[in-house]
């Protein structure tokens, strides 16, 4: 990024140049609902301690117990959900941008112990993908596609 903006930096005053350098030095890490789930989970394992250890003056926007933005000298953590309408899902977000990829499936509620790390994917059933949030299970078509995909990569 410095090479890309080198010419522009040479034309800016020191204050504006420092602002641009600050901007281009931070690698964005974008999550989906990460301010609620991921950052909270990481924080339980010392994330903020590690951030303050590396950067004594991080830029942080916190609302309640959610971190909307955490910016250090090297990274900026952003939650994509902060930038579009309420009630949107990751699937609808991906579809809106005609992405070639789609949201994957994971048996979140089934996966409740370390022992299940050794469980074989082919032994999962549709009911293992039950979501109490949606009060539904994965469709048979999507389950079949998932199993076929898993066979290809194993």
C-alpha positions in Angstrom: 0.0 0.0 0.0 2.9 2.4 0.7 4.1 1.9 -2.9 0.6 2.6 -4.2 0.3 5.8 -2.2 3.9 6.9 -2.2 3.3 9.7 -4.7 0.3 11.0 -2.8 2.2 10.9 0.5 4.9 13.1 -1.0 2.3 15.8 -1.7 0.6 15.8 1.7 1.5 17.8 4.8 2.9 15.9 7.8 -0.5 15.7 9.6 -2.4 14.4 6.6 0.4 12.1 5.6 0.4 10.6 9.1 -3.3 10.0 8.9 -3.0 8.3 5.5 0.0 6.1 6.8 -2.1 5.2 9.8 -5.0 4.1 7.5 -2.9 2.1 5.0 -0.9 0.3 7.8 -3.9 -1.5 9.3 -5.0 -4.7 7.7 -8.8 -5.0 7.8 -10.2 -8.1 9.4 -13.9 -8.3 8.6 -16.3 -10.6 10.4 -20.0 -11.2 10.3 -21.6 -10.7 13.7 -18.1 -10.8 15.1 -18.6 -8.0 17.6 -21.2 -10.2 19.3 -19.7 -13.7 19.1 -16.1 -13.9 17.9 -14.6 -10.9 19.7 -16.5 -11.8 22.9 -15.1 -15.4 22.7 -11.6 -14.1 22.0 -11.9 -11.6 24.7 -12.6 -14.4 27.2 -9.2 -15.8 26.2 -7.3 -12.6 26.6 -7.7 -10.7 23.3 -7.9 -7.2 24.8 -4.9 -8.0 27.0 -2.9 -9.0 23.9 -4.0 -5.9 22.0 -3.0 -3.5 24.8 0.3 -5.4 25.1 1.1 -4.7 21.4 -0.5 -1.2 21.1 -0.8 1.0 24.1 -3.3 3.3 22.4 -5.7 1.3 20.2 -8.7 2.9 18.7 -11.8 1.2 20.1 -15.5 1.7 19.7 -17.5 -0.3 22.2 -21.3 -0.3 22.6 -22.4 -2.2 25.7 -20.3 -5.4 25.7 -19.8 -5.4 21.9 -16.6 -4.1 20.3 -17.8 -2.4 17.0 -14.2 -1.4 16.0 -10.8 -2.4 17.4 -8.0 -0.7 15.5 -4.3 -1.2 16.3 -1.2 -0.2 14.3 -1.4 -3.4 12.3 -5.1 -4.5 12.3 -8.6 -3.1 12.2 -11.3 -5.5 13.3 -14.7 -4.6 11.8 -18.2 -6.3 12.1 -19.9 -6.3 8.7 -23.3 -6.4 10.4 -22.7 -2.8 11.5 -22.9 -1.6 7.9 -26.2 -3.0 6.6 -29.9 -3.3 7.5 -31.1 -5.2 10.5 -32.3 -8.7 10.0 -29.9 -9.5 7.1 -28.2 -12.8 7.1 -24.7 -13.8 5.9 -26.4 -15.7 3.1 -28.3 -12.7 1.8 -25.2 -10.6 2.1 -23.2 -13.0 -0.1 -26.1 -13.2 -2.6 -26.3 -9.4 -2.9 -22.7 -9.3 -4.2 -23.1 -12.2 -6.6 -20.2 -14.0 -4.9 -19.3 -17.4 -6.3 -19.1 -18.8 -2.8 -22.0 -19.5 -0.4 -22.4 -19.7 3.3 -21.4 -23.1 4.6 -23.2 -25.3 7.1 -22.0 -26.2 10.5 -23.7 -28.2 13.3 -23.2 -25.5 15.9 -25.6 -26.8 18.5 -24.5 -30.4 18.0 -20.9 -29.5 18.4 -20.8 -29.2 22.2 -17.7 -31.2 23.3 -14.1 -31.8 22.5 -14.7 -35.5 21.8 -16.8 -34.5 18.8 -13.6 -33.2 17.1 -12.9 -36.8 16.2 -16.4 -37.5 14.8 -16.5 -38.4 11.2 -18.3 -36.0 8.9 -20.0 -38.8 7.0 -21.6 -40.0 10.3 -23.5 -36.7 10.8 -27.2 -36.6 10.1 -29.5 -33.8 9.1 -30.8 -33.5 12.6 -27.3 -32.7 13.8 -27.7 -29.4 12.0 -30.8 -28.4 13.9 -30.9 -24.7 14.8 -33.0 -23.6 17.7 -32.5 -20.0 16.5 -34.3 -20.9 13.2 -36.2 -23.8 14.6 -35.2 -25.9 11.6 -32.7 -28.4 10.2 -30.7 -28.2 7.0 -32.7 -29.2 3.9 -32.2 -32.6 2.4 -30.9 -31.0 -0.8 -28.3 -28.9 1.1 -27.4 -31.8 3.3 -26.7 -34.0 0.3 -24.6 -31.2 -1.3 -22.6 -30.8 1.9 -21.9 -34.5 2.2 -20.8 -34.6 -1.5 -18.5 -31.6 -1.0 -17.0 -33.2 2.1 -16.3 -36.5 0.2 -14.4 -34.5 -2.4 -12.1 -32.8 0.0 -11.4 -35.8 2.3 
